[in-house]
């Protein structure tokens, strides 16, 4: 522990950006917590306490620094491979579970007791689930105050506080001042009608061109569009629809613009964008582990910023899997069953409709549908009916084994398809592809599970590098959404 503390202290002395987001320091004399890159005067070592997360610092009673802005630190997901339960619970928190539910209900959703969930959160994040949720709200509110000129009432709604009173009370308690006093200058990102523009930090390097190339290959016309170095797509949450645009921003950040009528959905939309663009990845840690493999070492050295696109929505990803990610077929499904969007700005962005919800496809005529052949309409309609009746069936917090069994009970979904859906939707960055096209060139027959045993929990990144090596012109990066073949 002393050696770790020494390392962290040296990181503060040198303002080492490699530790940004990995550790935070609470300063006992001021009561604030900071990032390693904070420009403030270096505190005495005996006054510093180090924490693994911002939530852990908040749990210990420290408030976020106004100068280094902890909300601007890149996310750190070093715990991601260590605790599936914490991972699944965080996904629920990100979807707003604790806005209406309680800890025991959250714990029940991930299959543990409330006491056990608190213990796991303290072990891996240094804070309870309630503190984690509260810290996320506060840091998002701080970001919106700093980067936009939304009214304080809109900031309260957009950051998940639910009420202006709760928002004001929290900021008075933390900062001993009203939230509007934290806004130094008004940003150009003002009107809701023109979208909410914010910056999403990541840990460099980031191969943006490779990410766009992957998304372009699998884009659903009308729902997604890649043009001029940016990604745009439609969004539907509940009874509301809108769209987002994502592109490279200044520094180590992506620029996100959200056009959505329900401000309360902003945390969920940000969460989806972060997952889609793999912004929680730690390329240094991934490269360190994969670089120990003699097969991958030269590939990792050549492309250290390679990312694996995450899913946007579990149901959409499952339909992609069932169609073999056939872009033309998916575009036809969206055209026939998706919500049309007639907003001029949406159309100007090359978008026209949202991807269908489960209820839109559950009543599909599997025998006479002109858009979808019967052999594939049957499993799609069956899956849609199942998810419509059980909305959390493909949610990020679900247990993979139980979900696999549930999928097998749907007509037209065999073991291979169920494995492919679960692999992509629930296993993500540690998934093993089902197809052989990402096997190494020297030994294409080697079992992929045996090949990648030492790559866990970053196996998807290892296969991404193998794919680049094998198909340098056709595919510049793996898209795990292409891992499942067509229905037989």
C-alpha positions as CSV (number, residue, x, y, z in Angstrom):
1,X,0.0,0.0,0.0
2,X,2.8,2.4,0.8
3,X,4.4,1.8,-2.6
4,X,1.0,2.6,-4.2
5,X,0.7,5.7,-2.2
6,X,4.2,6.8,-3.2
7,X,3.3,6.2,-6.9
8,X,0.1,8.3,-6.6
9,X,2.0,11.1,-4.8
10,X,4.6,11.2,-7.5
11,X,1.8,11.4,-10.1
12,X,0.5,14.5,-8.3
13,X,4.0,16.0,-8.1
14,X,4.5,15.6,-11.9
15,X,0.8,16.1,-12.9
16,X,1.0,12.8,-14.6
17,X,-1.9,12.5,-17.0
18,X,-1.6,8.7,-17.2
19,X,-3.3,8.6,-13.7
20,X,-6.1,11.0,-14.7
21,X,-9.4,9.2,-13.9
22,X,-7.6,6.3,-12.2
23,X,-7.2,7.9,-8.9
24,X,-8.5,11.0,-7.0
25,X,-6.9,12.8,-4.0
26,X,-8.9,14.3,-1.1
27,X,-7.2,17.1,0.6
28,X,-8.1,17.2,4.3
29,X,-7.3,20.8,4.9
30,X,-9.6,22.1,2.2
31,X,-12.2,19.3,2.0
32,X,-12.0,19.0,-1.7
33,X,-10.9,16.1,-4.0
34,X,-8.8,16.7,-7.2
35,X,-7.4,15.0,-10.3
36,X,-3.7,14.4,-10.7
37,X,-3.6,17.2,-13.3
38,X,-5.1,19.8,-11.0
39,X,-3.3,23.2,-11.5
40,X,-3.7,24.1,-7.8
41,X,-0.8,24.3,-5.5
42,X,0.5,20.9,-4.4
43,X,-0.8,20.0,-0.9
44,X,1.3,18.5,1.8
45,X,1.5,14.7,1.5
46,X,0.2,14.1,5.0
47,X,-3.0,16.0,4.1
48,X,-3.7,13.8,1.1
49,X,-5.9,10.7,0.9
50,X,-6.2,8.7,-2.3
51,X,-9.4,7.2,-3.7
52,X,-10.0,4.9,-6.7
53,X,-13.1,6.8,-7.8
54,X,-14.8,10.2,-7.5
55,X,-17.6,8.5,-5.7
56,X,-15.2,7.1,-3.1
57,X,-13.9,10.6,-2.4
58,X,-17.5,11.9,-2.1
59,X,-18.4,9.0,0.2
60,X,-15.5,10.1,2.5
61,X,-17.0,13.6,2.6
62,X,-14.9,15.5,0.0
63,X,-16.4,17.8,-2.6
64,X,-15.3,18.1,-6.2
65,X,-12.6,20.7,-7.1
66,X,-13.8,23.7,-9.0
67,X,-10.5,24.1,-10.8
68,X,-9.6,20.7,-12.2
69,X,-13.3,19.6,-12.6
70,X,-13.4,15.8,-11.8
71,X,-16.3,15.5,-14.3
72,X,-13.8,16.2,-17.1
73,X,-11.6,13.2,-16.2
74,X,-11.7,10.2,-18.5
75,X,-13.8,7.3,-17.2
76,X,-11.8,4.4,-15.7
77,X,-13.2,0.9,-16.1
78,X,-10.4,-1.1,-14.6
79,X,-13.0,-2.8,-12.4
80,X,-14.9,-3.9,-15.5
81,X,-13.5,-7.3,-15.9
82,X,-13.2,-7.9,-12.1
83,X,-16.9,-7.8,-11.0
84,X,-19.8,-8.7,-13.4
85,X,-22.2,-7.9,-10.6
86,X,-20.9,-4.3,-10.2
87,X,-20.9,-3.9,-14.0
88,X,-24.5,-4.9,-14.3
89,X,-25.6,-2.8,-11.3
90,X,-23.8,0.2,-12.8
91,X,-25.7,-0.3,-16.0
92,X,-29.0,-0.1,-14.1
93,X,-27.9,3.0,-12.2
94,X,-27.0,4.6,-15.6
95,X,-30.5,3.8,-16.8
96,X,-31.9,5.7,-13.8
97,X,-32.9,2.7,-11.6
98,X,-32.2,4.5,-8.3
99,X,-34.3,7.5,-9.3
100,X,-37.4,5.5,-8.5
101,X,-36.2,2.1,-7.0
102,X,-34.1,1.3,-3.9
103,X,-30.9,-0.6,-3.2
104,X,-32.7,-3.9,-2.4
105,X,-34.6,-3.8,-5.6
106,X,-31.3,-3.0,-7.5
107,X,-29.6,-5.8,-5.8
108,X,-32.4,-8.2,-6.7
109,X,-32.1,-7.3,-10.3
110,X,-28.5,-8.5,-10.3
111,X,-29.0,-11.5,-8.2
112,X,-27.5,-10.6,-4.8
113,X,-28.6,-9.1,-1.5
114,X,-28.5,-5.4,-0.8
115,X,-25.8,-6.0,1.8
116,X,-23.7,-8.0,-0.7
117,X,-24.1,-5.3,-3.4
118,X,-23.0,-2.6,-1.0
119,X,-19.9,-4.7,-0.1
120,X,-19.0,-5.3,-3.8
121,X,-19.4,-1.6,-4.6
122,X,-17.2,-0.6,-1.7
123,X,-14.6,-3.2,-2.7
124,X,-14.4,-2.2,-6.4
125,X,-15.5,1.4,-6.4
126,X,-14.9,2.6,-2.8
127,X,-18.5,3.8,-2.4
128,X,-22.1,2.6,-2.0
129,X,-24.5,2.5,-5.0
130,X,-26.4,5.5,-3.7
131,X,-23.2,7.6,-3.5
132,X,-22.1,6.4,-7.0
133,X,-25.5,7.5,-8.4
134,X,-25.4,10.9,-6.6
135,X,-21.8,11.6,-7.7
136,X,-22.7,10.9,-11.3
137,X,-25.6,13.4,-11.1
138,X,-23.5,16.0,-9.5
139,X,-20.6,15.7,-11.9
140,X,-23.0,15.7,-15.0
141,X,-24.7,18.8,-13.6
142,X,-21.3,20.5,-13.1
143,X,-20.4,19.7,-16.7
144,X,-23.7,21.1,-18.0
145,X,-23.2,24.2,-15.9
146,X,-19.7,24.7,-17.2
147,X,-20.1,23.7,-20.9
148,X,-23.7,24.9,-21.7
149,X,-25.9,27.8,-21.0
150,X,-28.9,25.7,-20.1
151,X,-31.0,27.2,-17.3
152,X,-30.5,25.8,-13.9
153,X,-33.9,24.2,-14.0
154,X,-33.0,22.5,-17.3
155,X,-29.6,21.4,-15.8
156,X,-31.5,19.9,-12.9
157,X,-33.7,17.9,-15.2
158,X,-31.0,16.9,-17.6
159,X,-28.6,15.6,-14.9
160,X,-31.2,13.4,-13.3
161,X,-32.1,15.3,-10.1
162,X,-35.8,15.2,-10.8
163,X,-36.5,18.5,-9.1
164,X,-34.9,21.9,-8.9
165,X,-35.3,21.9,-5.1
166,X,-33.3,18.7,-4.8
167,X,-30.7,20.1,-7.2
168,X,-30.3,23.3,-5.3
169,X,-30.1,21.6,-1.9
170,X,-27.4,19.2,-3.1
171,X,-25.2,22.0,-4.4
172,X,-25.7,24.1,-1.3
173,X,-24.7,21.2,0.8
174,X,-21.6,20.4,-1.4
175,X,-20.4,23.8,-2.4
176,X,-22.1,26.2,0.1
177,X,-23.4,28.2,-2.8
178,X,-26.2,28.0,-5.3
179,X,-25.4,26.2,-8.6
180,X,-25.6,29.3,-10.8
181,X,-22.6,30.7,-8.9
182,X,-20.5,28.0,-10.4
183,X,-21.0,29.2,-13.9
184,X,-18.1,31.5,-14.7
185,X,-19.1,32.3,-18.3
186,X,-22.0,31.4,-20.6
187,X,-21.2,28.9,-23.3
188,X,-22.2,29.1,-26.9
189,X,-24.2,25.9,-26.5
190,X,-27.3,27.7,-25.3
191,X,-30.6,26.8,-26.9
192,X,-32.3,23.4,-26.4
193,X,-33.6,23.8,-30.0
194,X,-30.1,23.8,-31.4
195,X,-29.1,20.8,-29.3
196,X,-27.1,20.3,-26.1
197,X,-23.4,20.2,-26.9
198,X,-21.0,18.6,-24.4
199,X,-17.6,17.0,-24.5
200,X,-16.9,13.4,-23.6
201,X,-13.4,12.6,-22.3
202,X,-11.5,9.4,-23.2
203,X,-8.1,8.0,-22.4
204,X,-5.7,8.4,-25.4
205,X,-4.8,7.1,-27.9
206,X,-8.1,6.8,-29.8
207,X,-8.2,5.5,-33.4
208,X,-11.2,7.6,-34.6
209,X,-10.9,6.8,-38.3
210,X,-10.9,3.0,-37.5
211,X,-14.0,3.5,-35.3
212,X,-15.9,5.4,-38.1
213,X,-14.8,2.8,-40.7
214,X,-16.4,0.0,-38.6
215,X,-19.6,2.0,-37.9
216,X,-19.9,2.9,-41.6
217,X,-19.8,-0.8,-42.6
218,X,-22.7,-1.7,-40.4
219,X,-24.7,1.5,-40.5
220,X,-28.5,1.2,-41.0
221,X,-29.6,3.7,-43.6
222,X,-32.1,6.2,-42.2
223,X,-31.1,5.3,-38.6
224,X,-27.4,6.0,-38.8
225,X,-25.1,8.0,-41.0
226,X,-21.4,8.6,-41.2
227,X,-20.3,11.7,-43.1
228,X,-17.7,14.4,-42.9
229,X,-15.8,12.5,-40.2
230,X,-18.8,12.4,-37.9
231,X,-21.4,9.9,-36.8
232,X,-25.1,10.6,-36.5
233,X,-28.1,8.5,-35.5
234,X,-31.7,8.7,-34.4
235,X,-32.7,8.0,-30.8
236,X,-36.0,6.8,-29.3
237,X,-36.6,6.5,-25.6
238,X,-40.2,5.9,-24.5
239,X,-42.6,8.1,-26.4
240,X,-39.9,10.6,-27.4
241,X,-37.5,10.6,-30.4
242,X,-34.5,12.7,-31.5
243,X,-31.0,12.3,-32.7
244,X,-27.4,12.8,-31.8
245,X,-24.2,13.7,-33.6
246,X,-20.7,12.6,-32.5
247,X,-17.3,13.8,-33.8
248,X,-13.8,14.5,-32.7
249,X,-13.5,17.4,-30.2
250,X,-10.7,19.5,-28.8
251,X,-8.0,17.5,-26.9
252,X,-8.8,14.0,-25.8
253,X,-12.5,14.4,-26.1
254,X,-15.4,13.6,-28.4
255,X,-17.9,16.3,-29.2
256,X,-21.5,15.2,-28.6
257,X,-24.6,17.1,-29.7
258,X,-27.9,15.9,-28.4
259,X,-31.3,16.9,-30.0
260,X,-33.9,15.3,-27.8
261,X,-37.2,16.7,-26.3
262,X,-36.9,15.0,-22.9
263,X,-34.1,16.5,-20.9
264,X,-34.4,13.7,-18.3
265,X,-33.2,11.2,-20.9
266,X,-29.8,12.9,-21.3
267,X,-27.9,10.7,-18.8
268,X,-29.2,7.6,-20.6
269,X,-28.2,9.0,-24.0
270,X,-24.8,10.0,-22.8
271,X,-24.4,6.5,-21.4
272,X,-25.3,4.9,-24.8
273,X,-22.8,7.2,-26.6
274,X,-20.0,6.3,-24.2
275,X,-20.7,2.6,-24.6
276,X,-21.0,2.8,-28.4
277,X,-17.7,4.6,-28.8
278,X,-15.9,2.6,-26.1
279,X,-15.0,5.7,-24.1
280,X,-14.3,3.8,-20.8
281,X,-11.5,1.7,-22.4
282,X,-8.0,2.0,-20.9
283,X,-5.8,1.4,-24.0
284,X,-2.6,1.4,-21.9
285,X,-3.9,-1.4,-19.6
286,X,-5.3,-3.3,-22.6
287,X,-2.1,-3.0,-24.6
288,X,0.0,-4.0,-21.5
289,X,-1.9,-7.3,-21.2
290,X,-2.3,-8.1,-24.9
291,X,1.2,-7.0,-25.6
292,X,2.5,-9.9,-23.5
293,X,1.1,-12.3,-26.1
294,X,3.7,-13.1,-28.8
295,X,1.1,-13.2,-31.5
296,X,-0.5,-9.9,-30.7
297,X,2.5,-7.9,-29.5
298,X,3.5,-6.4,-32.9
299,X,-0.1,-5.6,-33.8
300,X,-0.8,-3.9,-30.5
301,X,2.4,-1.8,-31.0
302,X,1.2,-0.8,-34.4
303,X,-2.3,0.3,-33.4
304,X,-2.5,1.1,-29.7
305,X,-5.7,3.2,-30.0
306,X,-7.9,0.4,-31.5
307,X,-11.3,0.4,-29.9
308,X,-14.3,-2.0,-30.2
309,X,-17.7,-0.4,-30.8
310,X,-20.2,-1.2,-28.2
311,X,-23.9,-1.8,-28.6
312,X,-26.4,1.1,-28.8
313,X,-29.4,-1.0,-27.6
314,X,-29.8,-4.6,-26.7
315,X,-32.8,-5.3,-28.8
316,X,-31.4,-3.6,-31.9
317,X,-28.2,-5.5,-31.5
318,X,-30.1,-8.8,-31.2
319,X,-32.0,-8.1,-34.5
320,X,-28.7,-7.2,-36.1
321,X,-27.4,-10.6,-35.0
322,X,-30.5,-12.5,-36.4
323,X,-30.1,-10.8,-39.8
324,X,-26.3,-11.5,-39.9
325,X,-26.0,-7.7,-39.8
326,X,-27.4,-7.4,-43.3
327,X,-27.5,-3.6,-43.7
328,X,-30.0,-3.7,-46.6
329,X,-32.4,-5.9,-44.7
330,X,-32.0,-3.9,-41.5
331,X,-32.7,-0.7,-43.4
332,X,-35.9,-2.2,-44.9
333,X,-37.0,-3.2,-41.4
334,X,-36.4,0.3,-40.1
335,X,-38.2,1.9,-43.1
336,X,-41.2,-0.3,-42.7
337,X,-41.6,-0.5,-38.9
338,X,-39.5,2.5,-37.4
339,X,-40.8,5.8,-36.3
340,X,-40.5,8.4,-39.1
341,X,-38.9,11.7,-38.1
342,X,-39.8,14.7,-40.2
343,X,-37.8,17.4,-38.5
344,X,-35.9,19.5,-41.1
345,X,-32.6,19.2,-39.1
346,X,-32.9,15.5,-38.9
347,X,-33.5,15.1,-42.6
348,X,-30.6,17.4,-43.3
349,X,-28.4,15.1,-41.3
350,X,-29.4,12.2,-43.6
351,X,-31.6,10.5,-41.0
352,X,-35.3,9.6,-41.4
353,X,-36.5,7.3,-38.7
354,X,-35.7,5.4,-35.5
355,X,-35.0,1.7,-35.3
356,X,-38.2,-0.2,-34.4
357,X,-39.0,-1.0,-30.8
358,X,-40.0,-4.6,-29.7
359,X,-43.7,-3.7,-29.8
360,X,-43.3,-2.5,-33.4
361,X,-42.0,-5.9,-34.6
362,X,-43.9,-8.2,-32.3
363,X,-47.0,-8.3,-34.6
364,X,-45.0,-8.8,-37.8
365,X,-46.8,-11.1,-40.3
366,X,-44.1,-13.8,-40.5
367,X,-45.8,-15.4,-43.6
368,X,-46.6,-12.4,-45.8
369,X,-44.1,-9.6,-44.8
370,X,-42.6,-8.2,-48.0
371,X,-39.7,-6.7,-46.1
372,X,-38.5,-9.6,-44.1
373,X,-38.3,-13.2,-45.5
374,X,-40.3,-15.7,-43.4
375,X,-37.2,-17.7,-42.3
376,X,-35.9,-14.7,-40.5
377,X,-39.2,-13.0,-39.7
378,X,-40.2,-15.8,-37.3
379,X,-37.3,-15.4,-34.9
380,X,-37.4,-11.6,-35.1
381,X,-41.1,-11.6,-34.3
382,X,-40.6,-14.1,-31.5
383,X,-37.8,-12.1,-30.0
384,X,-39.7,-8.9,-30.2
385,X,-42.7,-10.4,-28.5
386,X,-40.5,-11.8,-25.7
387,X,-38.8,-8.4,-25.1
388,X,-42.1,-6.5,-25.3
389,X,-43.4,-8.8,-22.6
390,X,-40.1,-8.7,-20.6
391,X,-38.4,-5.3,-21.3
392,X,-35.3,-6.2,-19.4
393,X,-34.6,-9.5,-21.3
394,X,-31.7,-8.0,-23.2
395,X,-30.7,-5.3,-20.6
396,X,-27.1,-4.9,-19.6
397,X,-27.7,-6.2,-16.1
398,X,-29.0,-9.6,-17.1
399,X,-27.2,-12.8,-16.3
400,X,-25.8,-14.2,-19.5
401,X,-26.5,-17.9,-18.7
402,X,-30.1,-17.3,-17.8
403,X,-30.6,-15.1,-20.9
404,X,-29.2,-17.7,-23.1
405,X,-31.7,-20.3,-21.8
406,X,-34.5,-17.8,-22.3
407,X,-33.5,-17.1,-25.9
408,X,-33.4,-20.7,-26.8
409,X,-37.0,-21.0,-25.9
410,X,-37.9,-18.6,-28.7
411,X,-38.9,-20.2,-32.0
412,X,-36.2,-19.9,-34.7
413,X,-33.4,-19.1,-32.3
414,X,-31.0,-22.0,-32.1
415,X,-28.0,-22.5,-29.7
416,X,-25.6,-20.7,-32.1
417,X,-27.8,-17.7,-32.5
418,X,-28.5,-17.5,-28.7
419,X,-24.8,-17.7,-28.0
420,X,-24.1,-14.9,-30.6
421,X,-26.8,-12.6,-29.1
422,X,-25.6,-13.1,-25.5
423,X,-21.9,-12.8,-26.5
424,X,-22.5,-9.4,-28.1
425,X,-25.2,-7.9,-25.9
426,X,-24.0,-9.1,-22.5
427,X,-20.4,-10.2,-22.7
428,X,-19.1,-7.3,-24.8
429,X,-15.4,-6.6,-24.6
430,X,-14.6,-10.1,-23.4
431,X,-16.6,-11.8,-26.2
432,X,-15.2,-14.6,-28.4
433,X,-16.3,-14.3,-32.1
434,X,-18.4,-17.2,-33.4
435,X,-17.0,-17.0,-36.9
436,X,-13.5,-18.0,-38.2
437,X,-12.7,-14.8,-40.2
438,X,-10.7,-13.3,-37.3
439,X,-8.5,-16.4,-36.7
440,X,-4.8,-15.8,-37.0
441,X,-3.4,-16.2,-40.5
442,X,-0.7,-18.6,-39.5
443,X,-3.1,-21.1,-37.9
444,X,-6.7,-20.5,-38.9
445,X,-7.9,-23.8,-37.4
446,X,-6.8,-23.0,-33.8
447,X,-9.8,-23.0,-31.3
448,X,-10.5,-19.3,-30.6
449,X,-11.3,-20.0,-26.9
450,X,-7.9,-21.6,-26.5
451,X,-6.1,-18.9,-28.4
452,X,-7.6,-16.1,-26.3
453,X,-7.5,-17.7,-22.8
454,X,-4.9,-15.3,-21.5
455,X,-6.4,-12.2,-23.2
456,X,-9.4,-12.0,-20.8
457,X,-11.0,-9.6,-20.0
458,X,-10.0,-7.9,-23.2
459,X,-10.5,-10.7,-25.7
460,X,-12.6,-8.6,-28.2
461,X,-9.6,-6.2,-28.5
462,X,-7.3,-9.1,-29.3
463,X,-9.6,-10.4,-32.0
464,X,-9.8,-6.8,-33.3
465,X,-6.1,-6.8,-33.8
466,X,-6.2,-10.2,-35.5
467,X,-8.8,-8.9,-37.9
468,X,-6.8,-5.9,-38.8
469,X,-3.8,-8.1,-39.5
470,X,-5.7,-10.6,-41.6
471,X,-7.9,-8.1,-43.6
472,X,-6.0,-4.8,-43.6
473,X,-8.0,-3.4,-46.5
474,X,-11.4,-4.9,-46.1
475,X,-11.7,-4.3,-42.3
476,X,-9.7,-1.9,-40.3
477,X,-11.2,-2.9,-37.0
478,X,-13.4,-5.6,-35.7
479,X,-17.1,-4.9,-35.1
480,X,-18.4,-7.5,-32.7
481,X,-21.9,-6.8,-34.0
482,X,-20.7,-8.8,-37.1
483,X,-19.8,-11.8,-35.0
484,X,-23.1,-13.7,-35.6
485,X,-23.8,-15.3,-38.9
486,X,-27.2,-15.5,-40.7
487,X,-30.1,-17.6,-39.4
488,X,-30.1,-21.1,-40.9
